[in-house]
């Protein structure tokens, strides 16, 4: 059932499927101003106590927090608010009082770039409500990675458990661990951990030199690290040549910090080079040169209709 306070100051019960409103009673709070204006208000029901809390700004522009009796509609002031409140929400409890508390001492063991590893945790010794769990009664645990079940099993309260898990690709992964008993699921452990090859930063200090005959040389220095403090293996590089706005990979898997090539003279064209870092299976950030121009000089009569994206790369405005 849905409850709401209308502009007339009355509490209504609203049938969710039909939208039919049934008045319950007057809150005793006047909402409409003399010019028929209504200020923001918001409400929510505490999922634990069942109390209806209402944050309202009355006709005198005074904002207060009330509790509202769901049987009579009468509002009882809790206190004055400094401002109007919109979007009032009361989060639900993480678990029922008799369900297990959250696991602790969680560690991850993925060797270098491996996508298979181990997750270790200590099972709770008490319920979410704070009472001791029976140390002889096993708890069920489930480990989720990015919302998918990765491991499950049994563990005694207070015991240390190690589970084997596997992910399908490199990346920042969300790990959730839930233990449960006969009462229900306990409080969730929620954490992010990077697995596999991490995303490398861009190459640094990229320098381009080119001659009038078309010889091009690029030099750069290695990136300073990776984005998530994950595994960084030997870094290689891809070099991309942009010709009139169209990119072509001219070298991949380079271990050296330099690249050279000779351009073939043709029509006057725009060139640019991009060097990107690669860490194993993961292509990272890149650096790029300023564009330069090479080729035969433009001679009259010359017409440029600017009817393609590439044509715009030949000019600077």
PyMOL commands that set and color helices and strands:
alter all, ss='L'
color gray80, all
select helices_A, chain A and resi 309-312
alter helices_A, ss='H'
color red, helices_A
select strands_A, chain A and resi 2-5+10-14+21-26+41-45+52-57+63-68+75-80+104-109+116-122+138-145+148-156+160-166+171-180+189-195+204-210+215-221+235-243+246-254+258-262+269-279+282-288+292-294
alter strands_A, ss='S'
color yellow, strands_A
deselect
rebuild
show_as cartoon
